[in-house]
Every structure is written in structure tokens, then in C-alpha cells.
């Protein structure tokens, strides 16, 4: 009897220990650091990342917590952000894909001229495109979502009312594709992260910039320049592409139930939310420029057609580069166009 009691006691102890470990795993808490380049009050940090963080925290019952680090507070430059998440320097980042040229060649198709419509439609189309065609470009990270901004346009010290006005202007471009387009349109592109725009405008390093309305308030662009030029029709001049990513080990080390919460807040609907935030930011930025009495020009259909004709060379060049790498560039471009049209029509 004594031996049996000892055995039973040992089994009971093992069962209790097992239950305690299971309970501990179930109750596991984690704090994740989120790093990005813009001030906390900018559109995506305030209207997309913070709501995403709140949704995840609430869905996890507080077991997932986040620390937000805006404006590169954890060090490095915007071009380092993607690797910071990949290498585990931080847990999550939001960044511009074009800041690392050549790294996401298939995803670049969404930067082609006159492809973007609204931020929401283009972002959902971009997410769908990546899931279909370009997930290999995001190996090594947990992709939360990709997205785009709304129609990009010119903000300049001197007015731009025709293609000829752009010639010789030093214009900030945010990626190699956009800089290629600017060159073909006659400008002198100056590559830099968006955070460098205010100082570059103030010091005369550039005479204008390509950005959407959404980011102009946080950069005070409507104070620094008085001319803004957009285009007729459904498509804007260009968009930049963005990614919200998570360190893969940080994701894999989560319990399955917390992984499921991250998964539920990844993909198309998250891309949609980020695109919607961009569209709302466009409206706010436009209103600031209007209230300031700035000159806001929309080029008519005939003039817009001239720009499209010249910018077509950027598309053709990208297709040729992809073909040379063994990828069917025309098929990718046609699919991107079709997805944007499909989402815009919804």
C-alpha cells in the first residue's frame, strides 16, 4: 500500500505540474516593439498602426502588448527598417519597399505610372497580387500586410501646368522606379526618404517633391510650397508600396492561439484598413492646402495623356528588366492592372 501511495502521489504531482505548465503557456504574455519612420501623429502611425495594435491587444486579452517607436527612435535609417525586423533588432516594422532598390522586383510593378486609383482599392489589389505572385520576396519575415498610398502628385515651389514646366526641376523621388519615371518626364530626380523632404525643400536641394496629399501635413509641405499638380482621370501619377512585417522568430515563438490572432489581423482586410487610412489622409492634406489658398492644378485629359505617353517608357523598361531576369514582366503588369481595376470597380 505504501508503494502504491508513493506511485499515485508521484503521478498526481506530475499531473499538477503538467497542468501548471499548460496554464503558464496559455497565459504567456509578450511585448512586441514596433518601429517606423514617421511621427506618431502621421496618418499610418495614428490611423492604421495604432488601431491595429489595439485590435490585437484586445483580441489577446492583453497577453500581447506593444511598444510603439515612431520617427526612427530605435536608431538606423528608414532604409534599414526591413532588415531590423528580419534580423530581430525589433519585432515589427512599417516601411517603404522602394527604400531598398531591387529587393522586391515583382512588387515594384505597383509603382508603375498611372496604375494607382484609391489607396483602398490599390492596397487590396497589391495584397492580392503579392499573395498570388510575390510571397517569395518576403521570405524570412511574417508579412502582416502590404499596401499603397493614394494618387501621388507634385508639390512644387514653381507651378507645373504642363510637361514642359517639369523639365530641369529637381524633384524628390521615393524609389528607383519613380526616379526612372521622373527622368523620362524631364525632371532631375533626387532620391531620398520622405522624412528628408522638409529640409531639402527649405534648403533648395529640391524644388519639388512627389508625395500623396496624405503625408503633406506631417511634413508641413503646404507651408513650404504653394503649388500642387495632379492629373485627370481615375489613375494618379504613381504610388509607393509599403509593408508591415514581423520578425519570423517573434511570430513562431508565440503560442498557437496568439499566432492565430496575428494571422486574423494579417492579409487583405489589414491592407484595406491601411489603404482607407491613406484615403482619409489625402482628404485632410488637400483641405489644408485649400485653406492655405495654395494653387491646386488638375491637368486636363489632353495634357494628362501626354504625360502617360512619355511615362509608358518606364513600364516598358521594367517589363524588359523582368523578362531579362527570367520573369514574365508583361504578365505581372497585366495582372496588376486587372486587380486594381477589379478592386476599384467594387
C-alpha positions as CSV (number, residue, x, y, z in Angstrom):
1,X,0.0,0.0,0.0
2,X,2.8,2.3,0.9
3,X,4.5,1.8,-2.5
4,X,1.2,2.3,-4.3
5,X,0.6,5.6,-2.4
6,X,4.1,6.8,-3.4
7,X,3.4,6.0,-7.1
8,X,0.0,7.6,-7.0
9,X,1.5,10.6,-5.3
10,X,4.1,10.9,-8.0
11,X,1.5,10.7,-10.8
12,X,-0.6,13.3,-9.1
13,X,2.4,15.6,-8.8
14,X,3.2,15.1,-12.4
15,X,-0.3,15.9,-13.4
16,X,-0.4,19.1,-11.3
17,X,3.0,20.1,-12.8
18,X,1.7,19.4,-16.3
19,X,-1.4,21.5,-15.7
20,X,0.6,24.3,-14.3
21,X,2.9,24.3,-17.4
22,X,-0.1,24.2,-19.7
23,X,-1.7,27.1,-17.8
24,X,1.6,29.0,-17.9
25,X,1.8,28.5,-21.7
26,X,-1.8,29.6,-22.1
27,X,-1.2,32.7,-20.1
28,X,2.0,33.6,-21.8
29,X,2.4,37.3,-22.3
30,X,4.7,39.0,-24.8
31,X,5.7,42.6,-25.5
32,X,6.5,43.5,-29.1
33,X,8.3,46.6,-30.3
34,X,7.0,48.4,-33.4
35,X,9.5,50.7,-35.2
36,X,8.7,53.1,-38.1
37,X,9.9,56.3,-39.7
38,X,7.2,58.9,-39.3
39,X,6.0,61.0,-36.4
40,X,3.3,59.4,-34.2
41,X,0.7,61.8,-35.4
42,X,1.2,60.9,-39.1
43,X,-1.6,59.1,-40.9
44,X,-0.4,55.5,-40.9
45,X,1.1,55.5,-37.4
46,X,-2.1,57.2,-35.9
47,X,-4.8,55.9,-38.1
48,X,-3.6,52.4,-39.1
49,X,-0.9,51.0,-36.8
50,X,-2.4,52.2,-33.5
51,X,-5.8,50.8,-34.3
52,X,-4.2,47.5,-35.4
53,X,-2.2,47.4,-32.2
54,X,-5.4,48.0,-30.2
55,X,-7.3,45.3,-32.0
56,X,-4.6,42.7,-31.4
57,X,-4.2,43.6,-27.8
58,X,-7.9,43.4,-27.2
59,X,-8.3,40.1,-29.1
60,X,-5.4,38.6,-27.0
61,X,-7.0,39.7,-23.7
62,X,-3.9,41.8,-23.1
63,X,-1.5,38.9,-23.5
64,X,0.1,40.7,-26.5
65,X,1.3,44.1,-25.7
66,X,3.1,46.6,-28.0
67,X,5.6,49.4,-27.5
68,X,5.5,52.0,-30.4
69,X,8.6,53.7,-31.5
70,X,8.0,56.4,-34.2
71,X,10.4,58.6,-36.1
72,X,13.3,56.0,-36.0
73,X,13.6,56.3,-32.3
74,X,15.4,53.0,-32.1
75,X,18.1,54.1,-34.5
76,X,19.0,53.5,-38.0
77,X,17.6,55.0,-41.2
78,X,14.3,54.2,-43.0
79,X,16.2,52.0,-45.4
80,X,17.3,49.8,-42.5
81,X,13.8,49.1,-41.2
82,X,13.0,45.9,-43.2
83,X,16.2,44.3,-42.1
84,X,15.6,45.4,-38.5
85,X,12.5,43.2,-38.4
86,X,14.1,40.4,-40.4
87,X,17.1,40.2,-38.2
88,X,15.3,40.6,-34.9
89,X,16.5,44.0,-33.9
90,X,12.9,44.9,-33.5
91,X,9.7,42.8,-33.7
92,X,7.6,44.7,-36.2
93,X,8.2,47.5,-38.7
94,X,6.4,49.6,-41.3
95,X,8.4,50.8,-44.2
96,X,8.5,51.8,-47.9
97,X,9.7,48.9,-50.1
98,X,11.3,51.2,-52.6
99,X,13.9,52.3,-50.0
100,X,15.7,49.0,-50.7
101,X,16.1,49.1,-54.5
102,X,16.0,45.8,-56.4
103,X,15.0,43.8,-53.4
104,X,11.3,43.4,-54.3
105,X,11.4,43.4,-58.1
106,X,7.9,41.8,-58.6
107,X,6.3,44.0,-56.0
108,X,7.7,47.0,-57.9
109,X,5.0,46.6,-60.5
110,X,2.6,48.6,-58.3
111,X,4.9,51.6,-58.6
112,X,4.3,51.8,-62.4
113,X,3.0,55.2,-63.7
114,X,-0.8,55.7,-63.8
115,X,-1.7,52.5,-62.1
116,X,-3.0,53.7,-58.7
117,X,-6.6,54.7,-58.2
118,X,-7.6,55.0,-54.5
119,X,-5.5,53.9,-51.6
120,X,-8.0,51.3,-50.5
121,X,-8.5,49.7,-53.9
122,X,-4.8,49.7,-54.8
123,X,-3.8,48.4,-51.4
124,X,-6.2,45.4,-51.6
125,X,-5.1,44.7,-55.2
126,X,-1.5,44.9,-54.1
127,X,-2.0,42.5,-51.2
128,X,-3.8,40.0,-53.5
129,X,-1.0,40.4,-56.1
130,X,1.7,39.6,-53.5
131,X,-0.2,36.6,-52.2
132,X,-0.5,35.3,-55.7
133,X,2.9,36.2,-57.2
134,X,5.5,37.6,-54.8
135,X,5.4,35.9,-51.4
136,X,8.9,34.6,-52.1
137,X,10.1,38.2,-51.9
138,X,9.1,38.3,-48.2
139,X,10.7,35.0,-47.1
140,X,12.3,35.4,-43.7
141,X,9.6,37.6,-42.2
142,X,6.0,37.3,-41.2
143,X,4.1,39.5,-43.6
144,X,1.3,41.3,-41.9
145,X,0.2,43.3,-45.0
146,X,1.4,45.3,-47.9
147,X,-0.4,48.5,-49.1
148,X,-0.1,51.6,-51.2
149,X,-1.0,55.2,-50.9
150,X,-3.5,57.1,-53.0
151,X,-2.7,59.0,-56.1
152,X,0.8,60.6,-56.0
153,X,1.2,64.1,-57.3
154,X,3.6,67.0,-57.5
155,X,4.1,69.7,-54.8
156,X,6.5,72.4,-56.1
157,X,7.9,75.8,-55.4
158,X,7.2,76.8,-59.1
159,X,3.9,75.9,-60.8
160,X,3.7,72.8,-63.0
161,X,0.9,73.3,-65.6
162,X,2.5,71.3,-68.5
163,X,5.0,68.6,-69.2
164,X,7.5,71.3,-70.3
165,X,7.3,73.0,-66.8
166,X,8.8,69.9,-65.2
167,X,11.9,70.0,-67.3
168,X,15.1,70.6,-65.3
169,X,13.3,70.7,-61.9
170,X,15.0,68.9,-59.1
171,X,12.2,66.7,-57.8
172,X,12.3,64.2,-54.9
173,X,11.5,60.6,-55.9
174,X,11.0,57.8,-53.4
175,X,12.2,54.8,-55.4
176,X,14.2,53.7,-58.4
177,X,11.0,53.2,-60.4
178,X,9.7,56.7,-59.6
179,X,13.1,58.2,-60.3
180,X,13.2,56.5,-63.7
181,X,9.7,57.9,-64.4
182,X,10.8,61.4,-63.3
183,X,13.9,61.3,-65.6
184,X,11.8,60.3,-68.6
185,X,9.4,63.1,-67.8
186,X,12.3,65.6,-68.0
187,X,12.9,66.2,-64.3
188,X,16.2,65.8,-62.3
189,X,15.2,63.2,-59.7
190,X,16.7,63.4,-56.2
191,X,16.3,60.2,-54.2
192,X,15.6,60.5,-50.5
193,X,13.3,59.1,-47.8
194,X,10.1,61.1,-47.3
195,X,11.4,62.3,-43.9
196,X,14.1,64.3,-45.7
197,X,11.7,66.4,-47.8
198,X,11.1,69.4,-45.5
199,X,14.8,70.2,-45.0
200,X,15.5,69.5,-48.7
201,X,12.8,72.0,-49.8
202,X,13.9,74.6,-47.2
203,X,17.5,74.5,-48.3
204,X,16.7,74.4,-52.0
205,X,18.2,70.9,-52.5
206,X,14.9,70.1,-54.4
207,X,12.4,72.4,-56.0
208,X,9.5,70.0,-55.6
209,X,8.5,66.5,-54.4
210,X,6.3,63.6,-55.4
211,X,4.2,62.5,-52.5
212,X,0.5,62.0,-51.9
213,X,-1.7,64.5,-50.1
214,X,-1.8,62.2,-47.1
215,X,1.8,62.8,-45.9
216,X,1.8,66.6,-46.5
217,X,0.5,67.7,-43.1
218,X,3.2,65.9,-41.0
219,X,5.9,67.3,-43.4
220,X,4.4,70.8,-43.5
221,X,4.6,70.7,-47.3
222,X,1.6,73.1,-47.8
223,X,3.7,75.7,-45.9
224,X,6.9,75.1,-47.8
225,X,5.5,75.2,-51.3
226,X,2.4,76.8,-52.8
227,X,1.8,74.7,-56.0
228,X,0.3,71.3,-56.3
229,X,-0.3,69.4,-59.6
230,X,-2.4,66.3,-60.1
231,X,-3.9,64.6,-63.1
232,X,-7.3,64.0,-64.8
233,X,-8.9,60.6,-64.8
234,X,-9.2,57.7,-62.3
235,X,-5.5,56.9,-62.1
236,X,-2.9,59.0,-60.3
237,X,0.7,59.6,-61.4
238,X,2.2,56.8,-59.2
239,X,2.1,55.2,-55.8
240,X,4.7,53.9,-53.5
241,X,4.5,50.5,-51.9
242,X,4.7,49.7,-48.2
243,X,5.0,46.7,-45.9
244,X,4.1,46.0,-42.3
245,X,6.2,43.0,-41.3
246,X,7.0,41.0,-38.2
247,X,10.2,39.2,-37.2
248,X,9.7,35.5,-38.0
249,X,11.1,34.1,-34.8
250,X,8.9,36.5,-32.7
251,X,5.9,35.2,-34.6
252,X,7.0,31.5,-34.4
253,X,7.7,31.7,-30.7
254,X,4.1,32.7,-29.9
255,X,1.6,30.1,-28.6
256,X,-0.7,28.9,-31.4
257,X,-3.7,30.9,-30.1
258,X,-1.7,34.1,-30.2
259,X,-0.3,33.2,-33.7
260,X,-4.0,32.8,-34.8
261,X,-4.7,36.4,-33.6
262,X,-1.8,37.8,-35.6
263,X,-3.0,35.7,-38.6
264,X,-6.5,37.1,-38.2
265,X,-5.1,40.6,-38.4
266,X,-3.0,40.0,-41.4
267,X,-3.8,40.0,-45.1
268,X,-6.4,41.6,-47.3
269,X,-8.5,43.3,-44.7
270,X,-5.5,44.8,-42.9
271,X,-4.3,46.0,-46.3
272,X,-7.7,47.5,-46.8
273,X,-7.6,49.3,-43.4
274,X,-4.2,50.8,-44.2
275,X,-5.4,51.9,-47.7
276,X,-8.5,53.5,-46.1
277,X,-6.4,55.4,-43.7
278,X,-4.4,56.7,-46.7
279,X,-7.5,57.9,-48.4
280,X,-8.7,59.7,-45.3
281,X,-5.3,61.3,-45.0
282,X,-5.5,62.5,-48.6
283,X,-8.7,64.4,-47.9
284,X,-7.2,66.0,-44.8
285,X,-4.0,67.1,-46.6
286,X,-5.9,68.5,-49.5
287,X,-8.1,70.6,-47.2
288,X,-5.0,72.1,-45.5
289,X,-3.6,73.3,-48.9
290,X,-7.0,74.6,-49.9
291,X,-7.4,76.5,-46.7
292,X,-4.0,78.0,-47.1
293,X,-5.0,79.3,-50.5
294,X,-2.4,77.3,-52.4
295,X,-2.6,76.8,-56.2
296,X,-4.0,73.3,-56.9
297,X,-4.0,72.3,-60.5
298,X,-5.5,69.3,-62.2
299,X,-4.1,68.8,-65.6
300,X,-6.8,68.2,-68.2
301,X,-7.3,65.0,-70.1
302,X,-5.3,66.1,-73.2
303,X,-2.3,67.1,-71.0
304,X,-2.6,64.0,-68.8
305,X,-2.5,61.9,-72.0
306,X,0.9,63.5,-72.9
307,X,2.4,62.5,-69.5
308,X,1.0,59.0,-69.9
309,X,2.6,58.6,-73.3
310,X,6.0,59.6,-72.0
311,X,5.8,57.6,-68.8
312,X,5.0,54.5,-70.8
313,X,8.7,54.0,-71.3
314,X,9.1,53.4,-67.5
315,X,6.6,50.5,-67.8
316,X,8.3,49.1,-70.9
317,X,11.7,49.3,-69.2
318,X,10.5,47.5,-66.1
319,X,9.0,44.7,-68.2
320,X,12.2,44.3,-70.1
321,X,14.2,44.1,-66.9
322,X,11.9,41.4,-65.5
323,X,12.0,39.5,-68.8
324,X,15.8,39.5,-68.7
325,X,15.7,38.0,-65.1
326,X,13.5,35.2,-66.4
327,X,10.2,36.5,-65.1
328,X,7.3,37.4,-67.4
329,X,7.1,41.1,-66.7
330,X,4.2,41.7,-69.0
331,X,2.0,39.1,-67.3
332,X,2.8,40.6,-63.9
333,X,1.9,44.1,-65.1
334,X,-1.3,43.0,-66.8
335,X,-2.3,41.2,-63.6
336,X,-1.6,44.2,-61.5
337,X,-3.7,46.4,-63.8
338,X,-6.6,43.9,-63.7
339,X,-6.5,43.6,-59.9
340,X,-6.6,47.4,-59.5
341,X,-9.5,47.7,-62.0
342,X,-11.4,44.9,-60.2
343,X,-11.0,46.4,-56.7
344,X,-11.7,49.9,-58.0
345,X,-15.0,48.7,-59.5
346,X,-16.2,47.1,-56.3
